[in-house]
């Protein structure tokens, strides 16, 4: 049993067809929302990966700087010891 609705412009629209159209529109909107959410999640993951890479690079640079400083200090100490030994 179909329900019929008369539109303002005189054309007759089936209520069931209208319901089908509304369901299709809702499904399309849900799909669009899911796609947007997936895109946002991917962007967030990419940003997190970039941040982690930057942090790792910074840590490596800090370690290299510390190693260089330690080497310089050791060289200076060795030079001082050699100078002290030469004096006596």
ABEGO torsion letter per residue (X at the ends): XBBBBBBAAGBBBBAAAAAAAAAAAAAAAAAAAAAAAAAAAAAAAAAAAAAAAAAAAAAAAAAAAAAAAAAAAAAAAAAAAAAAAAAX
